[in-house]
Amino acid sequence: MKLIQSLKELDFTKENILCKPIAFIPTMGALHEGHCALVKAAQKNGAFTLVSIFINPLQFNNIEDLKNYPRTIESDLLALENAGTNAVLIPSHDELYNAGIQDIQVDLHDLGERFEGKYRPSHFNGVIQVLFRLFLFIKPNSVYFGQKDLQQCLVVRQLLDQEFQDICFHMVPTHREESGLAMSSRNTLLSVDDRKNAAEISKSLFALRGNIQNFHADRRTQIAHLKSKGIVTEYLNWVHLPTLENASLLDTNSQHALVFAGYIGTVRLIDNIVFNLE
């Protein structure tokens, strides 16, 4: 596995990958098995797998959240090497943001105002700006993202549709712990008891999916249940894709999702399940 610590070095690496397509996986580090699953998904297509590690300050609305974000570079590199990653890019802030590249404007329609866009103002702008730069420098053939960040996946699709139509997008299903808890870099911030209670989030989502015709009544029950486990719900909605507008049993021609965000202690967690009506 090659470690690339500058964009100039990236150019040299790209000239020596024997014309393989580049599969790119952007991350902010604090990696877990879900990230490794993205690498393995990319490898299935025989691509040169390139992973970036960059904690993007523009994605954080809270300075304390940025300070507390886990930084585990040594274990990250070991995990990526064990997963068979071909190269890891660790760019500097100055390289990405002081290279004379102007910020991009992407029309997210109402997508940027819903859910994560509402509760984390400017978050998606930060996602767009860093990905725009990374895509320009790397010029990947394909990109891989995890479904756990479903709304981010939809935002990335908008960026690709408007600016990088030659890049193929892949969304990989959410990787879960044995308890059902969606794997997240923030899980490491949970206490043992909180981690156990956080597993109730996915249980609530699957319970709602199993009785979707009674969603609105069951939603109140599940929110109360989560509260009893120390989880404060920020949102828990049934939507259809890709707009994230509220869904109903009449929406038989679109894909559906149940989306959740909430706090357990000071740790904010998100989760979702995607499904079709039978």
C-alpha positions as a Markdown table, in Angstrom:
| # | Residue | x | y | z |
|---|---|---|---|---|
| 1 | Met | 0.0 | 0.0 | 0.0 |
| 2 | Lys | 1.4 | 3.4 | -1.0 |
| 3 | Leu | 1.1 | 6.4 | 1.3 |
| 4 | Ile | 0.6 | 9.6 | -0.6 |
| 5 | Gln | 1.1 | 12.8 | 1.5 |
| 6 | Ser | 1.0 | 15.4 | -1.2 |
| 7 | Leu | -1.0 | 16.1 | -4.3 |
| 8 | Lys | 2.2 | 16.3 | -6.4 |
| 9 | Glu | 3.0 | 12.7 | -5.3 |
| 10 | Leu | -0.6 | 11.8 | -6.2 |
| 11 | Asp | 0.1 | 12.8 | -9.8 |
| 12 | Phe | 3.2 | 10.6 | -9.9 |
| 13 | Thr | 1.2 | 7.7 | -8.5 |
| 14 | Lys | -1.5 | 8.0 | -11.1 |
| 15 | Glu | 1.1 | 7.8 | -13.9 |
| 16 | Asn | 2.1 | 4.4 | -12.5 |
| 17 | Ile | -1.1 | 2.4 | -11.9 |
| 18 | Leu | -1.0 | 0.6 | -15.2 |
| 19 | Cys | -4.1 | 2.2 | -16.7 |
| 20 | Lys | -6.4 | 0.7 | -14.1 |
| 21 | Pro | -9.6 | 2.6 | -13.3 |
| 22 | Ile | -9.4 | 4.5 | -10.1 |
| 23 | Ala | -12.0 | 3.8 | -7.4 |
| 24 | Phe | -11.9 | 6.5 | -4.8 |
| 25 | Ile | -13.2 | 6.4 | -1.2 |
| 26 | Pro | -13.1 | 9.7 | 0.7 |
| 27 | Thr | -13.0 | 9.4 | 4.5 |
| 28 | Met | -12.3 | 11.5 | 7.6 |
| 29 | Gly | -10.4 | 8.7 | 9.3 |
| 30 | Ala | -11.4 | 6.9 | 12.5 |
| 31 | Leu | -12.1 | 4.0 | 10.2 |
| 32 | His | -14.1 | 0.9 | 11.0 |
| 33 | Glu | -15.3 | -2.3 | 9.2 |
| 34 | Gly | -17.8 | -0.2 | 7.2 |
| 35 | His | -15.0 | 1.7 | 5.5 |
| 36 | Cys | -13.2 | -1.5 | 4.8 |
| 37 | Ala | -16.4 | -2.8 | 3.2 |
| 38 | Leu | -16.2 | 0.1 | 0.8 |
| 39 | Val | -12.7 | -0.9 | -0.2 |
| 40 | Lys | -13.8 | -4.5 | -0.7 |
| 41 | Ala | -16.7 | -3.4 | -2.8 |
| 42 | Ala | -14.4 | -1.3 | -5.0 |
| 43 | Gln | -12.0 | -4.2 | -5.4 |
| 44 | Lys | -14.7 | -6.4 | -6.9 |
| 45 | Asn | -14.5 | -4.3 | -10.1 |
| 46 | Gly | -10.7 | -4.7 | -10.3 |
| 47 | Ala | -10.0 | -1.0 | -9.8 |
| 48 | Phe | -7.0 | 0.7 | -8.2 |
| 49 | Thr | -8.5 | 1.6 | -4.8 |
| 50 | Leu | -7.5 | 5.0 | -3.4 |
| 51 | Val | -8.7 | 6.1 | 0.0 |
| 52 | Ser | -8.3 | 9.7 | 1.3 |
| 53 | Ile | -8.1 | 10.6 | 5.0 |
| 54 | Phe | -8.9 | 14.3 | 5.7 |
| 55 | Ile | -10.8 | 15.7 | 8.6 |
| 56 | Asn | -12.7 | 18.5 | 6.8 |
| 57 | Pro | -13.3 | 21.5 | 9.1 |
| 58 | Leu | -16.0 | 22.8 | 6.8 |
| 59 | Gln | -18.3 | 19.9 | 7.7 |
| 60 | Phe | -18.5 | 20.7 | 11.3 |
| 61 | Asn | -20.9 | 23.3 | 12.7 |
| 62 | Asn | -19.6 | 22.9 | 16.2 |
| 63 | Ile | -16.0 | 23.6 | 17.0 |
| 64 | Glu | -16.1 | 21.2 | 19.9 |
| 65 | Asp | -17.4 | 18.4 | 17.6 |
| 66 | Leu | -14.3 | 19.0 | 15.4 |
| 67 | Lys | -12.0 | 19.0 | 18.4 |
| 68 | Asn | -13.5 | 15.7 | 19.7 |
| 69 | Tyr | -13.6 | 13.9 | 16.4 |
| 70 | Pro | -11.5 | 10.7 | 16.7 |
| 71 | Arg | -8.0 | 10.8 | 15.2 |
| 72 | Thr | -6.6 | 7.3 | 14.8 |
| 73 | Ile | -4.2 | 7.5 | 11.8 |
| 74 | Glu | -2.0 | 4.6 | 12.8 |
| 75 | Ser | -4.8 | 2.1 | 13.2 |
| 76 | Asp | -6.5 | 3.6 | 10.1 |
| 77 | Leu | -3.5 | 2.8 | 7.9 |
| 78 | Leu | -3.2 | -0.7 | 9.3 |
| 79 | Ala | -6.9 | -1.4 | 8.6 |
| 80 | Leu | -6.6 | -0.1 | 5.1 |
| 81 | Glu | -3.5 | -2.1 | 4.4 |
| 82 | Asn | -5.2 | -5.3 | 5.7 |
| 83 | Ala | -8.2 | -4.6 | 3.5 |
| 84 | Gly | -5.9 | -4.5 | 0.4 |
| 85 | Thr | -6.1 | -0.8 | -0.3 |
| 86 | Asn | -3.7 | 0.2 | -3.1 |
| 87 | Ala | -3.0 | 3.8 | -1.9 |
| 88 | Val | -3.9 | 6.2 | 0.8 |
| 89 | Leu | -3.9 | 10.0 | 0.3 |
| 90 | Ile | -3.5 | 12.3 | 3.3 |
| 91 | Pro | -3.7 | 15.8 | 1.8 |
| 92 | Ser | -3.0 | 19.0 | 3.8 |
| 93 | His | -5.6 | 21.7 | 4.4 |
| 94 | Asp | -3.5 | 24.2 | 2.4 |
| 95 | Glu | -3.2 | 21.9 | -0.6 |
| 96 | Leu | -7.0 | 21.5 | -0.8 |
| 97 | Tyr | -8.2 | 25.0 | 0.1 |
| 98 | Asn | -5.4 | 27.3 | -0.9 |
| 99 | Ala | -4.8 | 26.0 | -4.4 |
| 100 | Gly | -6.7 | 28.9 | -6.1 |
| 101 | Ile | -9.8 | 26.8 | -6.7 |
| 102 | Gln | -13.0 | 28.7 | -6.4 |
| 103 | Asp | -15.9 | 27.3 | -4.3 |
| 104 | Ile | -18.5 | 25.5 | -6.3 |
| 105 | Gln | -22.3 | 26.1 | -6.1 |
| 106 | Val | -24.4 | 23.0 | -6.5 |
| 107 | Asp | -28.2 | 23.2 | -6.7 |
| 108 | Leu | -29.5 | 20.8 | -4.1 |
| 109 | His | -33.1 | 21.9 | -4.5 |
| 110 | Asp | -34.9 | 21.2 | -1.2 |
| 111 | Leu | -32.5 | 18.4 | -0.3 |
| 112 | Gly | -30.1 | 20.8 | 1.3 |
| 113 | Glu | -32.9 | 22.1 | 3.7 |
| 114 | Arg | -34.2 | 18.8 | 5.0 |
| 115 | Phe | -33.0 | 16.7 | 7.9 |
| 116 | Glu | -29.2 | 17.0 | 8.1 |
| 117 | Gly | -29.4 | 20.2 | 6.1 |
| 118 | Lys | -31.7 | 21.7 | 8.6 |
| 119 | Tyr | -30.0 | 20.5 | 11.8 |
| 120 | Arg | -26.4 | 21.0 | 10.5 |
| 121 | Pro | -26.4 | 24.3 | 8.6 |
| 122 | Ser | -23.5 | 24.6 | 6.1 |
| 123 | His | -22.6 | 20.9 | 6.6 |
| 124 | Phe | -23.4 | 19.9 | 3.0 |
| 125 | Asn | -21.6 | 22.9 | 1.6 |
| 126 | Gly | -18.5 | 21.7 | 3.4 |
| 127 | Val | -19.0 | 18.2 | 1.9 |
| 128 | Ile | -19.4 | 19.6 | -1.6 |
| 129 | Gln | -16.4 | 21.9 | -1.4 |
| 130 | Val | -14.0 | 19.2 | -0.2 |
| 131 | Leu | -15.3 | 16.6 | -2.6 |
| 132 | Phe | -15.2 | 19.0 | -5.5 |
| 133 | Arg | -11.5 | 19.6 | -4.9 |
| 134 | Leu | -10.7 | 15.9 | -4.3 |
| 135 | Phe | -12.5 | 14.9 | -7.5 |
| 136 | Leu | -10.7 | 17.6 | -9.5 |
| 137 | Phe | -7.3 | 16.4 | -8.3 |
| 138 | Ile | -7.9 | 12.7 | -8.4 |
| 139 | Lys | -10.1 | 12.4 | -11.4 |
| 140 | Pro | -11.5 | 9.0 | -10.3 |
| 141 | Asn | -13.5 | 6.7 | -12.5 |
| 142 | Ser | -15.8 | 5.7 | -9.6 |
| 143 | Val | -16.5 | 6.7 | -6.0 |
| 144 | Tyr | -17.9 | 4.6 | -3.1 |
| 145 | Phe | -20.0 | 5.9 | -0.2 |
| 146 | Gly | -21.8 | 4.2 | 2.6 |
| 147 | Gln | -25.6 | 4.1 | 2.9 |
| 148 | Lys | -25.4 | 5.0 | 6.6 |
| 149 | Asp | -24.9 | 8.6 | 5.4 |
| 150 | Leu | -27.9 | 8.4 | 3.0 |
| 151 | Gln | -28.5 | 12.1 | 2.6 |
| 152 | Gln | -24.9 | 12.7 | 2.0 |
| 153 | Cys | -25.1 | 10.1 | -0.8 |
| 154 | Leu | -27.9 | 12.0 | -2.4 |
| 155 | Val | -25.9 | 15.2 | -2.2 |
| 156 | Val | -22.9 | 13.6 | -3.8 |
| 157 | Arg | -25.2 | 12.4 | -6.6 |
| 158 | Gln | -26.2 | 16.0 | -7.2 |
| 159 | Leu | -22.6 | 17.1 | -7.3 |
| 160 | Leu | -21.7 | 14.3 | -9.8 |
| 161 | Asp | -24.8 | 15.0 | -12.0 |
| 162 | Gln | -24.0 | 18.7 | -12.2 |
| 163 | Glu | -20.1 | 18.7 | -12.4 |
| 164 | Phe | -18.7 | 15.2 | -12.9 |
| 165 | Gln | -21.0 | 13.1 | -15.1 |
| 166 | Asp | -18.2 | 10.7 | -16.0 |
| 167 | Ile | -17.7 | 9.5 | -12.4 |
| 168 | Cys | -19.7 | 6.4 | -11.5 |
| 169 | Phe | -21.4 | 6.5 | -8.1 |
| 170 | His | -21.7 | 3.4 | -5.8 |
| 171 | Met | -23.7 | 3.3 | -2.5 |
| 172 | Val | -22.7 | 0.4 | -0.3 |
| 173 | Pro | -25.2 | -1.0 | 2.2 |
| 174 | Thr | -24.8 | 0.1 | 5.9 |
| 175 | His | -22.4 | -2.1 | 7.8 |
| 176 | Arg | -23.7 | -3.0 | 11.3 |
| 177 | Glu | -22.3 | -4.3 | 14.6 |
| 178 | Glu | -23.7 | -7.6 | 15.9 |
| 179 | Ser | -26.2 | -5.6 | 18.0 |
| 180 | Gly | -27.6 | -3.9 | 14.8 |
| 181 | Leu | -26.0 | -0.5 | 15.6 |
| 182 | Ala | -24.8 | 1.2 | 12.4 |
| 183 | Met | -21.1 | 1.4 | 12.4 |
| 184 | Ser | -19.9 | 4.9 | 12.8 |
| 185 | Ser | -16.6 | 6.7 | 13.8 |
| 186 | Arg | -18.6 | 8.3 | 16.6 |
| 187 | Asn | -19.4 | 5.0 | 18.2 |
| 188 | Thr | -16.0 | 5.1 | 19.8 |
| 189 | Leu | -17.2 | 8.1 | 21.8 |
| 190 | Leu | -20.0 | 6.0 | 23.5 |
| 191 | Ser | -19.7 | 4.4 | 26.9 |
| 192 | Val | -20.3 | 0.6 | 27.1 |
| 193 | Asp | -23.9 | 1.2 | 28.3 |
| 194 | Asp | -24.6 | 3.9 | 25.8 |
| 195 | Arg | -23.4 | 1.7 | 23.0 |
| 196 | Lys | -25.7 | -1.1 | 24.1 |
| 197 | Asn | -28.7 | 1.3 | 24.3 |
| 198 | Ala | -27.8 | 2.9 | 20.9 |
| 199 | Ala | -28.5 | -0.5 | 19.3 |
| 200 | Glu | -32.2 | 0.2 | 20.0 |
| 201 | Ile | -32.1 | 2.8 | 17.1 |
| 202 | Ser | -31.9 | 0.1 | 14.4 |
| 203 | Lys | -34.4 | -2.1 | 16.2 |
| 204 | Ser | -36.9 | 0.8 | 16.2 |
| 205 | Leu | -36.3 | 1.4 | 12.5 |
| 206 | Phe | -36.9 | -2.2 | 11.6 |
| 207 | Ala | -40.0 | -2.4 | 13.8 |
| 208 | Leu | -41.4 | 0.6 | 12.0 |
| 209 | Arg | -40.6 | -1.0 | 8.6 |
| 210 | Gly | -42.4 | -4.2 | 9.7 |
| 211 | Asn | -45.6 | -2.3 | 10.4 |
| 212 | Ile | -45.3 | 0.6 | 7.9 |
| 213 | Gln | -49.1 | 1.0 | 7.5 |
| 214 | Asn | -49.3 | 2.2 | 11.1 |
| 215 | Phe | -46.2 | 4.3 | 10.9 |
| 216 | His | -47.5 | 7.5 | 12.4 |
| 217 | Ala | -48.9 | 5.8 | 15.5 |
| 218 | Asp | -45.9 | 3.5 | 15.9 |
| 219 | Arg | -43.5 | 6.5 | 15.4 |
| 220 | Arg | -44.7 | 8.0 | 18.7 |
| 221 | Thr | -44.3 | 4.7 | 20.5 |
| 222 | Gln | -40.7 | 4.2 | 19.2 |
| 223 | Ile | -39.6 | 7.7 | 20.0 |
| 224 | Ala | -40.9 | 7.2 | 23.6 |
| 225 | His | -39.1 | 3.8 | 23.7 |
| 226 | Leu | -35.8 | 5.4 | 22.6 |
| 227 | Lys | -36.2 | 8.2 | 25.2 |
| 228 | Ser | -36.5 | 5.5 | 27.8 |
| 229 | Lys | -33.1 | 4.3 | 26.7 |
| 230 | Gly | -31.5 | 7.7 | 27.0 |
| 231 | Ile | -31.8 | 8.6 | 23.3 |
| 232 | Val | -33.3 | 12.0 | 22.3 |
| 233 | Thr | -34.7 | 11.8 | 18.8 |
| 234 | Glu | -34.0 | 14.8 | 16.5 |
| 235 | Tyr | -35.9 | 13.3 | 13.6 |
| 236 | Leu | -37.5 | 10.0 | 12.7 |
| 237 | Asn | -39.3 | 10.1 | 9.4 |
| 238 | Trp | -40.6 | 8.0 | 6.6 |
| 239 | Val | -39.6 | 9.5 | 3.2 |
| 240 | His | -39.3 | 8.6 | -0.4 |
| 241 | Leu | -36.1 | 8.9 | -2.5 |
| 242 | Pro | -34.4 | 10.8 | -3.8 |
| 243 | Thr | -36.2 | 13.9 | -2.6 |
| 244 | Leu | -36.6 | 12.9 | 1.1 |
| 245 | Glu | -40.2 | 14.2 | 1.0 |
| 246 | Asn | -42.6 | 12.6 | 3.4 |
| 247 | Ala | -43.9 | 9.3 | 2.0 |
| 248 | Ser | -47.1 | 7.4 | 2.2 |
| 249 | Leu | -48.6 | 4.0 | 1.1 |
| 250 | Leu | -49.6 | 5.7 | -2.1 |
| 251 | Asp | -46.0 | 6.2 | -3.2 |
| 252 | Thr | -45.6 | 2.8 | -4.9 |
| 253 | Asn | -43.4 | 4.0 | -7.7 |
| 254 | Ser | -40.4 | 5.2 | -5.7 |
| 255 | Gln | -37.9 | 3.8 | -3.2 |
| 256 | His | -38.6 | 4.6 | 0.4 |
| 257 | Ala | -36.4 | 5.1 | 3.5 |
| 258 | Leu | -36.8 | 5.5 | 7.3 |
| 259 | Val | -34.3 | 8.1 | 8.5 |
| 260 | Phe | -33.2 | 8.8 | 12.0 |
| 261 | Ala | -31.0 | 11.3 | 13.9 |
| 262 | Gly | -30.7 | 11.7 | 17.6 |
| 263 | Tyr | -28.4 | 12.1 | 20.6 |
| 264 | Ile | -27.3 | 9.7 | 23.3 |
| 265 | Gly | -25.5 | 11.8 | 25.8 |
| 266 | Thr | -23.5 | 14.3 | 23.8 |
| 267 | Val | -23.0 | 11.9 | 20.8 |
| 268 | Arg | -25.1 | 12.4 | 17.7 |
| 269 | Leu | -25.9 | 9.3 | 15.7 |
| 270 | Ile | -27.8 | 8.8 | 12.4 |
| 271 | Asp | -29.2 | 5.7 | 10.8 |
| 272 | Asn | -31.6 | 4.7 | 8.1 |
| 273 | Ile | -33.1 | 1.7 | 6.2 |
| 274 | Val | -34.0 | 1.8 | 2.5 |
| 275 | Phe | -36.9 | -0.3 | 1.2 |
| 276 | Asn | -39.6 | -0.7 | -1.4 |
| 277 | Leu | -43.2 | -1.1 | -0.7 |
| 278 | Glu | -44.4 | -4.6 | -1.5 |
